[in-house]
Amino acid sequence: AYAAQGDKTSAAAQYRQAAGSIDFYGILSKEELGQKVSLPPAAAPSTKEEINVAARNQGFERARKFKALNMILEYNREWNFPLRGMNDRQLLASAEYAHKIGFLDRMINTSDRTKTLYNFNQRYPTPYLSTLQRHSANAGIPAAWAYGIIRQESRFVTLAKSSASAHGLMQIIPETARILARKQGLSNFQLSDLGNIDTNVQLGTAYLGQIRDQF
């Protein structure tokens, strides 16, 4: 707002404050200030013992049980509770343990909590790489855009379903999915197919390509 009003001094002060973070707005602020955008050094990998300590955490074990019962709210809460008070090394080890047992959503959220040590492979994973690259190329969009959507919308939970009935990795609304499936020539499409990684990514990237062209 300051910049729009021509108050460059006040705008620069706000940009400098935001530029101290490594999130989206921090990056935009650095660009406004003409600063080079660079990542901080990667933290040393978690040791086997650090990961073993995380594996013995009773809160994480309870979270695993709730996940197996598809009790997602309880799963999230039980995982998150022990994170309070952990230092960065403990958080990174806990995130690595989450990765080890296939909980990519908890890996991202846990690693996102660190303040001075960073593992961007944990924060921004790229599973299903060949699938994302193939369908993104067919849709004419960058795979990174599709990854950003998936990370934000589902945290890579393949069977995620929102209160608005959006389904799967890219959180596609049923009616949109049916329209896209017809356009993509997917015969006998069923909504349950949105739980399939390949189908969900195919339709999701096609939709991104469509709205990119439209808007």
C-alpha positions as CSV (number, residue, x, y, z in Angstrom):
1,A,0.0,0.0,0.0
2,Y,2.8,2.4,0.8
3,A,4.4,1.6,-2.6
4,A,1.2,2.2,-4.4
5,Q,0.9,5.6,-2.7
6,G,4.4,6.5,-3.7
7,D,5.8,6.4,-0.2
8,K,9.0,4.5,-1.1
9,T,10.7,5.0,2.3
10,S,7.9,3.4,4.3
11,A,7.5,0.7,1.7
12,A,11.2,-0.2,1.8
13,A,11.0,-0.4,5.6
14,Q,8.2,-3.0,5.4
15,Y,10.0,-4.9,2.7
16,R,13.2,-5.1,4.8
17,Q,11.2,-6.5,7.7
18,A,9.6,-9.1,5.5
19,A,12.8,-10.0,3.7
20,G,14.2,-11.6,6.8
21,S,12.0,-14.7,6.2
22,I,12.4,-17.4,3.6
23,D,8.8,-17.7,2.8
24,F,6.9,-16.5,-0.3
25,Y,6.5,-12.9,0.9
26,G,10.1,-12.8,2.1
27,I,11.2,-13.7,-1.4
28,L,8.9,-11.1,-3.0
29,S,10.2,-8.5,-0.6
30,K,13.9,-9.3,-1.5
31,E,13.0,-8.9,-5.1
32,E,11.4,-5.5,-4.5
33,L,14.6,-4.4,-2.7
34,G,16.8,-5.7,-5.5
35,Q,18.4,-8.3,-3.3
36,K,19.6,-11.7,-4.5
37,V,17.3,-14.5,-3.5
38,S,19.3,-17.5,-2.1
39,L,18.6,-20.4,0.2
40,P,20.4,-20.7,3.5
41,P,22.9,-23.6,3.8
42,A,21.3,-27.1,4.2
43,A,21.4,-28.6,7.7
44,A,23.6,-31.6,8.3
45,P,21.5,-34.8,7.8
46,S,19.8,-36.3,10.9
47,T,21.8,-39.1,12.4
48,K,20.5,-42.7,12.8
49,E,20.3,-42.2,16.6
50,E,18.4,-38.9,16.2
51,I,15.9,-40.7,14.0
52,N,15.6,-43.6,16.4
53,V,14.8,-41.2,19.2
54,A,11.9,-39.9,17.1
55,A,10.8,-43.4,16.3
56,R,10.4,-44.1,20.0
57,N,8.2,-41.0,20.6
58,Q,4.9,-42.3,22.0
59,G,2.9,-39.4,20.5
60,F,4.1,-40.3,17.0
61,E,3.2,-44.0,17.7
62,R,-0.3,-42.9,18.7
63,A,-0.5,-40.8,15.5
64,R,0.4,-43.9,13.5
65,K,-2.5,-45.8,15.1
66,F,-5.0,-43.0,14.4
67,K,-3.8,-42.8,10.8
68,A,-4.4,-46.5,10.4
69,L,-7.9,-45.9,11.6
70,N,-8.4,-43.0,9.2
71,M,-9.0,-40.7,12.2
72,I,-7.2,-37.8,10.5
73,L,-7.9,-35.0,13.1
74,E,-6.6,-37.1,15.9
75,Y,-3.6,-38.2,13.8
76,N,-2.6,-34.6,13.2
77,R,-3.0,-33.6,16.8
78,E,-1.1,-36.5,18.2
79,W,1.8,-35.9,15.8
80,N,1.9,-32.2,16.4
81,F,1.7,-32.2,20.2
82,P,5.2,-33.6,20.9
83,L,6.7,-31.1,18.4
84,R,6.1,-28.3,20.9
85,G,9.4,-27.4,22.6
86,M,11.6,-29.4,20.2
87,N,14.8,-27.8,18.9
88,D,15.6,-27.7,15.2
89,R,17.7,-30.9,15.3
90,Q,14.8,-32.8,16.9
91,L,12.3,-31.3,14.4
92,L,14.5,-32.3,11.4
93,A,14.9,-35.8,12.8
94,S,11.1,-36.1,13.4
95,A,10.5,-34.9,9.9
96,E,12.9,-37.5,8.6
97,Y,11.1,-40.2,10.6
98,A,7.8,-39.1,9.1
99,H,9.4,-39.4,5.6
100,K,10.7,-42.9,6.5
101,I,7.2,-44.1,7.4
102,G,5.5,-42.4,4.4
103,F,3.8,-39.5,6.2
104,L,4.8,-36.7,3.8
105,D,2.2,-34.3,5.2
106,R,3.7,-34.6,8.7
107,M,7.2,-34.4,7.2
108,I,6.5,-31.0,5.6
109,N,4.6,-29.6,8.5
110,T,7.3,-30.7,11.0
111,S,10.2,-29.4,8.9
112,D,8.4,-26.1,8.3
113,R,8.7,-25.4,12.1
114,T,12.5,-25.0,12.1
115,K,13.9,-21.6,12.8
116,T,17.6,-21.7,12.0
117,L,18.3,-25.1,10.4
118,Y,16.7,-26.0,7.1
119,N,16.1,-29.1,5.0
120,F,14.3,-28.0,1.9
121,N,14.1,-31.5,0.5
122,Q,11.8,-32.2,3.5
123,R,9.8,-28.9,3.1
124,Y,9.4,-29.3,-0.7
125,P,9.4,-33.0,-1.6
126,T,9.0,-34.1,-5.2
127,P,7.4,-37.6,-5.1
128,Y,5.9,-39.1,-8.3
129,L,8.4,-37.1,-10.3
130,S,8.0,-38.9,-13.7
131,T,4.2,-38.7,-13.4
132,L,4.2,-34.9,-12.6
133,Q,6.7,-34.2,-15.4
134,R,4.9,-36.2,-18.0
135,H,1.4,-34.7,-17.4
136,S,2.7,-31.2,-16.8
137,A,4.5,-31.3,-20.1
138,N,1.3,-32.6,-21.8
139,A,-0.6,-29.7,-20.3
140,G,2.1,-27.2,-21.2
141,I,2.8,-26.0,-17.6
142,P,5.9,-26.1,-15.3
143,A,5.9,-29.2,-13.1
144,A,6.9,-26.9,-10.3
145,W,3.5,-25.2,-10.5
146,A,1.7,-28.5,-10.1
147,Y,4.0,-29.4,-7.2
148,G,3.1,-26.1,-5.5
149,I,-0.6,-26.8,-5.9
150,I,-0.3,-30.3,-4.5
151,R,1.9,-29.2,-1.5
152,Q,-0.6,-26.5,-0.6
153,E,-3.8,-28.4,-1.3
154,S,-3.2,-31.9,-0.1
155,R,0.3,-32.2,1.4
156,F,0.7,-35.2,-0.9
157,V,-2.1,-37.2,0.8
158,T,-3.5,-39.2,-2.1
159,L,-6.9,-39.7,-0.7
160,A,-7.4,-36.2,0.8
161,K,-11.0,-34.9,0.7
162,S,-12.0,-31.4,1.6
163,S,-15.3,-30.2,3.1
164,A,-16.1,-29.0,-0.4
165,S,-15.7,-32.6,-1.7
166,A,-12.4,-31.8,-3.5
167,H,-10.5,-35.0,-4.1
168,G,-7.0,-36.3,-4.1
169,L,-3.6,-34.8,-4.6
170,M,-4.7,-31.8,-6.6
171,Q,-8.0,-31.4,-4.8
172,I,-10.3,-31.5,-7.8
173,I,-14.0,-30.7,-7.4
174,P,-16.2,-33.6,-8.7
175,E,-18.0,-31.6,-11.4
176,T,-14.7,-30.2,-12.7
177,A,-13.3,-33.7,-12.7
178,R,-16.1,-35.0,-14.9
179,I,-15.7,-32.2,-17.4
180,L,-12.0,-32.7,-17.5
181,A,-12.3,-36.5,-17.8
182,R,-14.5,-36.1,-20.9
183,K,-12.1,-33.6,-22.5
184,Q,-9.2,-36.0,-21.7
185,G,-11.0,-38.9,-23.2
186,L,-11.1,-40.9,-20.0
187,S,-13.9,-43.4,-20.6
188,N,-15.8,-44.9,-17.7
189,F,-14.4,-42.3,-15.3
190,Q,-15.6,-42.6,-11.7
191,L,-15.0,-40.1,-8.9
192,S,-13.1,-42.8,-7.0
193,D,-10.5,-42.6,-9.8
194,L,-9.5,-39.2,-8.3
195,G,-7.7,-41.3,-5.6
196,N,-5.4,-42.7,-8.4
197,I,-2.2,-40.6,-8.5
198,D,-1.9,-40.8,-12.3
199,T,-5.5,-39.8,-13.0
200,N,-5.6,-37.1,-10.5
201,V,-2.4,-35.5,-11.8
202,Q,-3.5,-35.8,-15.4
203,L,-6.8,-34.0,-14.7
204,G,-5.2,-31.5,-12.3
205,T,-2.5,-30.4,-14.7
206,A,-4.9,-30.3,-17.6
207,Y,-7.0,-27.9,-15.5
208,L,-4.0,-25.7,-14.7
209,G,-3.2,-25.6,-18.4
210,Q,-6.8,-24.6,-19.2
211,I,-7.0,-21.8,-16.7
212,R,-3.6,-20.5,-17.7
213,D,-4.8,-20.2,-21.3
214,Q,-8.2,-18.8,-20.2
215,F,-6.9,-16.1,-17.9
